[in-house]
């Protein structure tokens, strides 16, 4: 395995879960923000 391949795998193993996690977190936060904005402030 060359140095470039090692860095490629390292980037893949760390980057893919990080990107997916960021997308999911962004989606959850946006969903929560929308639902909070929609519901009346009765609490």
KETOR-792168 format. One line per field, with one value per residue (C-alpha): chain; x, y, z; residue in three letters; residue number from 0. Coordinates in steps of 0.001 Angstrom, whole numbers, plus 500000, padded with zeros to 6 digits. Layout:
// KETOR-792168
mol = c(A:...)
east = c(X:...)
north = c(Y:...)
up = c(Z:...)
type = c(ALA:...)
seq = c(NUM:...)
***
This chain:
// KETOR-792168
mol = c(A:A:A:A:A:A:A:A:A:A:A:A:A:A:A:A:A:A:A:A:A:A:A:A:A:A:A:A:A:A:A:A:A:A:A:A:A:A:A:A:A:A:A)
east = c(500000:501385:501310:498625:496402:496859:495826:492902:491614:492161:490198:487466:487105:487039:485493:482458:481003:481823:479998:477007:476894:476985:474154:472009:472710:471875:468633:467628:468423:466496:463532:463548:463803:460878:458683:459475:458637:455330:453940:452239:454093:451744:454333)
north = c(500000:503393:506528:507998:504942:505069:508729:507920:505219:507428:510237:507796:506197:509546:511811:509785:509296:512926:514200:511906:512954:516627:516175:514275:516787:519702:518005:517297:520845:522329:520048:520986:524688:524433:522531:525034:527927:526343:525407:528149:529536:528158:526376)
up = c(500000:499040:501171:498937:499378:503136:503241:500939:503268:506308:504680:503641:507077:508895:506289:505234:508759:509576:506481:507070:510728:509776:507268:509787:512564:510253:509203:512816:513937:511016:511719:515411:514569:512157:514605:517369:515093:514045:517454:519500:522495:525140:527313)
type = c(UNK:UNK:UNK:UNK:UNK:UNK:UNK:UNK:UNK:UNK:UNK:UNK:UNK:UNK:UNK:UNK:UNK:UNK:UNK:UNK:UNK:UNK:UNK:UNK:UNK:UNK:UNK:UNK:UNK:UNK:UNK:UNK:UNK:UNK:UNK:UNK:UNK:UNK:UNK:UNK:UNK:UNK:UNK)
seq = c(0:1:2:3:4:5:6:7:8:9:10:11:12:13:14:15:16:17:18:19:20:21:22:23:24:25:26:27:28:29:30:31:32:33:34:35:36:37:38:39:40:41:42)
***
